[in-house]
């Protein structure tokens, strides 16, 4: 059974120096491809170099709302160049965030919509982060050009009522292992309403750890001793979601594999 990770951050500094070992473990666990999302100009070179080293890596470049304060005057030119120079590259992580304390909202919409339109022009997938800004997200998605092949709402945690209207605009929805925590009932219920042909699965590694009893690959941050999510935990996320949806695991895996190919490849 082949597994597809719709969203992670293999380039994250907390993984520094361990990427070869993490990739080998993920491949041994059945991971066929992983979308590795850059978040700012300073980590795009690392994403590109991972894609050159490991064929499992599907490179993605974008400015995440948390880091737009760091952007240089030529960030748009730099983004276009990374896309041009990296075969198969897609766009992300981009988005809107009104949740993170002290993060300015100013500028987020312009940076997001510029990147969304770039994804539309090139017809490549865009991977989107959205926290506490679903109304504006919907309006901006509706008002702007979107990639014809669709876009990903990673770790979708918006209202269940918005699943259909967002799907009508081309949304795909990826389920993280973090939603397998007991208390994430609302998010699990929401995913039961996602059309099967729009469903994807992600680790978001090194973030969004699974419940301890489900994690098959425990990992800690050497610097802080904090737990990290290992990309090889993807199989446990698939198994957890299959149980929630009451679907045989091979059937879910086949659907997710088709969806991944259609959106990203
Ligand atoms: Zn992310």
Boltz pocket constraint, residues with backbone or C-beta under 6 A from the ligand:
constraints:
  - pocket:
      binder: B
      contacts: [[A, 7], [A, 8], [A, 9], [A, 37], [A, 93], [A, 129], [A, 204]]
      max_distance: 6.0
